Amino acid sequence: MTEPQDIDVLIAGAGPTGSTLAADLLRRGLRVRVVDKAPHAFAGSRAKGIQPRTQEILEDLGVLPEARAEGGPYPLAGLHLGPVTAPWRMRRRNKPSPDVPYPNILLLPQHRTDAILHRLLERLGLRIEYGVALEGFEQDADGVTATLSSGERVRGSYLVGADGGASAVRVATGLGFAGETDDSDKTLIIDCAIDGLSRDRWHMWPRASAGACPLPHSDQFQVMIRLKPDDTPNLDHAVLADRFHTLTGLKLRDITWTSVFRPNVRLVEHYRQGRVFLAGDAAHVHTPAGAQGLNTGVQDAYNLGWKLGQVIAGAPDSLLDSYEAERLPIAAGVLGRSSELYQSLTEHRVAGLKRGDEERQLGLTYHGGPLAPVDVPATRTLHVGDRAPDAPCTAAGGTRRLFDICQGPHFTLLAFGPDAIEALPDLAWPAAGAELRRHAVHGGHGGHGIDHGRITDDTGLLTGVYGVDRDTLILIRPDGYIGGIITTDWTAAFAAATEAVTPR
């Protein structure tokens, strides 16, 4: 007899990864609990860079306006070289384009990112259970039974460990966490105010191995001080103030958070063990260079959420195997890039300060993975598995962008050309699981007589950005990636493209 489930998903860890996953699952109508062994929300600035791709996720969750209001642009670097302060642009400022509405990294301290996501969870009716640790779990063919530090036993369909680099969930699985930690390389991180230091620069003292980044809408800086191999960290506030004054001649005060960072570069051997999944730092830990760790974790959650929802609704269990197949190679690549940047900084090379398109994470693709085979049609600009770009268009309700049409937990199907539009209403889609929203794309000068969620491509940019030059169906997954490109044999090809992701 199958034991009844209390909930659908138990999440350990209420940081950005766990909170993103919880929000995505809740908007799918799933029963979710989030526990965190910490007594309260994280209070420091730690991971402070929100990459363009992650901003698109925050927009889909409806919280990007809050993030942009509480964050700000990255300032120019100011290199203090003796009495001279030389300006340096770490990254090019890109202008928004039809396909990339948020082209630049957002400076947002982690505690504010957490708070924004936590407010979203409250609006969705979820209370994070702080001071509650996951002490153990057992899984069987039908679910996971977890034991909490409160003494409660919780039965769920799935367990997700988003509980950081020292993940109790990962440790309990016994999965390997390959990599290394360099205990001889230590960096102090301090949130504080600094007297007499301008807030229009990310100040760097190369000879002192120190830096101070102004945190937006506050008087605080995030200070980083690289220690010598034989130096013992001392987090006493007075000692930190004296050390910083000795290195820079400036006084810091009002310290609110401190930490000691050690380069820790590790990757778990598997993201899944039965009904247990790992996400974020529980699966991969990075150097801070390039602002990749938090972003990769949030994107883990965004990839996993819709798949859990679909499988709980009756989609094939193999869909959950695609989580590791898609995300593990991404994490491996990000680890390599962040380590490369960190090594450049260690060697005081200018290349370590430069940031480009790779860090923005807009070009990450799942093409060639289990849900995006290489032997299917492509357009002039896109393959199955690529990020679905934004584009201007008009639709009912004053919609002006494709991202507005895609926003939400549903799949989106675009039909270009009369034959594809004619096939649109007859394509089979199950009632269970995520909804499919069908849209016929018309030019700016009249339609084809069939209106199923009509989109008008007034400028031709939607068709151009998507590289469509013939009758085509384009399926967009709930996580904003291309799930199918179909150019002929509409019914059979659509069924083949959706078989792995929909309830049977």
PyMOL commands that set and color helices and strands:
alter all, ss='L'
color gray80, all
select helices_A, chain A and resi 16-26+52-60+64-70+110-123+168-173+206-208+237-248+280-282+293-312+318-346+350-353+357-360+396-398+402-406+418-426+461-465+490-498
alter helices_A, ss='H'
color red, helices_A
select strands_A, chain A and resi 7-12+32-36+49-50+72-73+76-81+84-88+106-107+129-130+134-139+144-148+153-161+177-181+187-194+201-205+210-214+220-226+252-261+264-268+272-273+276-278+284-285+392-395+399-401+411-416+436-443+455-457+472-476+482-486
alter strands_A, ss='S'
color yellow, strands_A
deselect
rebuild
show_as cartoon
